[in-house]
């Protein structure tokens, strides 16, 4: 898969992108120990609840229009700049309406709510929508340098700005973390918004409104439901329990989702490659490639799981360590999140956005109901289990839909061994939680196994043959 993806691309640029994407997410991950120590649990919990709310608002204010860029790039590649202008125009109308309605609604029904956070969240969400659209465009163009710089520089500036404010401000430290997000994203968002609005071509832009809305409106519900699956647990934990409990859960979630960095990096290569191969009807090549794709992500998750207790001790002070038992549950959830994304990419290709939305809404609704039942009584551990159950069901319904669309792709036998291995690693974690050495040895063995699987038998034979030749020469 990797070789064929790089076939007509500059390997150095692609490697730069992969490194940049990992570096970008590593900034967030490696600075967690700083923020968990500079902020109280309550402040840390408020920040994560706020960010969860922003992720939900981003889908609403942007009408999920960014999701249509993948299809538009295939249908209107020559005029994609003008298409970007069209979705920015549409989203600006939506943003203004939702901004006004949200402020009025908050004032009337939640007069005790922090109106400043509401305003910051709304502005942040629209700026994040614009940046997300640019990321999708750069991904489809395979413009890895711009995508990498956009991702990395934003997080570098936000992190530095946040640390400075945290050292200067003593009260309400959650503002010191939130304000840098709003300012940095807003500056970048305004720049790109103005840039594309100036490209307005009246003759063609109106033709794109209907196209964008037809594809995106169903995806508003999909995007919203996906974000609810990803974020609602933290919001509901704060609502039913406390921001401090949300802080512990958010930290465990951040640790458990670190392998999604690898998934995001590979997916940005996988999606353009997958679209190209399926358009050429090369299904066998896709099925062979997806095995290695799953192997890479699975191995990363198993390795992370087995060494996570020690990482947790480094990342946060003792008051967070009690969340260690949630790690296997949330990592398992992230694994099924990855598995269902494979099927969703096929659904996107066939533009089955209504079915995508329907399936995701059902699962998100189930997640909210389960959270309402179990979080008040059991707290964060319930949030972890409801997330796992929701992603398992999501994987199931999207898999069935993908098989209906094209039964030549992604047979269930591809998933059996990876699922068994993930389940076995969870058992090993709990059984050997006190035995650090054995856990790390198993993690190292998993890493070696992954390398061997990715190289493949033929490659290993070539290496062995080459070594034998070298010995003969000597």
Secondary structure as GFF3:
##gff-version 3
##sequence-region A 1 474
A	DSSP	alpha_helix	2	6	.	.	.	ID=ss1
A	DSSP	alpha_helix	11	30	.	.	.	ID=ss2
A	DSSP	alpha_helix	32	38	.	.	.	ID=ss3
A	DSSP	alpha_helix	41	61	.	.	.	ID=ss4
A	DSSP	three_ten_helix	65	68	.	.	.	ID=ss5
A	DSSP	alpha_helix	69	75	.	.	.	ID=ss6
A	DSSP	three_ten_helix	77	79	.	.	.	ID=ss7
A	DSSP	alpha_helix	80	109	.	.	.	ID=ss8
A	DSSP	alpha_helix	115	141	.	.	.	ID=ss9
A	DSSP	alpha_helix	144	168	.	.	.	ID=ss10
A	DSSP	alpha_helix	174	197	.	.	.	ID=ss11
A	DSSP	alpha_helix	202	240	.	.	.	ID=ss12
A	DSSP	alpha_helix	243	256	.	.	.	ID=ss13
A	DSSP	alpha_helix	260	279	.	.	.	ID=ss14
A	DSSP	alpha_helix	283	315	.	.	.	ID=ss15
A	DSSP	three_ten_helix	318	326	.	.	.	ID=ss16
A	DSSP	alpha_helix	327	349	.	.	.	ID=ss17
A	DSSP	alpha_helix	353	378	.	.	.	ID=ss18
A	DSSP	alpha_helix	380	405	.	.	.	ID=ss19
A	DSSP	alpha_helix	413	431	.	.	.	ID=ss20
A	DSSP	alpha_helix	436	473	.	.	.	ID=ss21
###
